[in-house]
């Protein structure tokens, strides 16, 4: 089972450059079609399920507008 993750985009800083969209290996990030931020840009957002929390989007973001969160897999207790 692949790891699960999610991103949070700080829309205040996102300038819709699209680098995160281009570099996402899971192809789950897109630019919001129905929303614009205060600067007039369509901010990045998750558009599909399947984020693994790899962090590539956060690394390539020139504005450091993306925070990545990854679920920690629960370890089964012996005898449970």
C-alpha positions, -999 to +999 in steps of 0.1 A: +000+000+000+016+033-010+020+060+016-007+087+018-001+124+020-016+158+015-005+193+008-015+227+020-008+257-003-005+291+013-025+310-013-010+343-001+023+333-016+014+311-045+020+328-079+007+299-101+040+293-117+030+256-122+064+241-112+046+219-086+021+208-112+049+198-137+070+180-112+044+160-092+051+123-100+016+113-090+000+141-112-024+151-084-017+189-083-033+214-105-041+251-106-075+260-092-098+268-121-126+285-101-105+305-076-080+333-076-059+346-047-055+382-037-027+387-063-050+375-091-034+340-096-051+306-097-033+289-068-021+253-068-043+226-051-048+189-050-070+179-078-070+141-074-064+115-046-031+098-047-007+122-030+021+102-014+036+131+005+069+128-014+076+166-010+089+173-045+063+201-049+075+218-018+111+215-029+105+231-063+082+258-051+101+291-054+078+309-030+079+281-003+041+282-004+035+244+000+035+224+032+035+186+028+021+162+053+025+124+052+004+099+071+024+077+095+016+040+091+003+024+123+023-005+134+003-035+145+009-046+181+021-082+185-008-104+195-034-078+186 
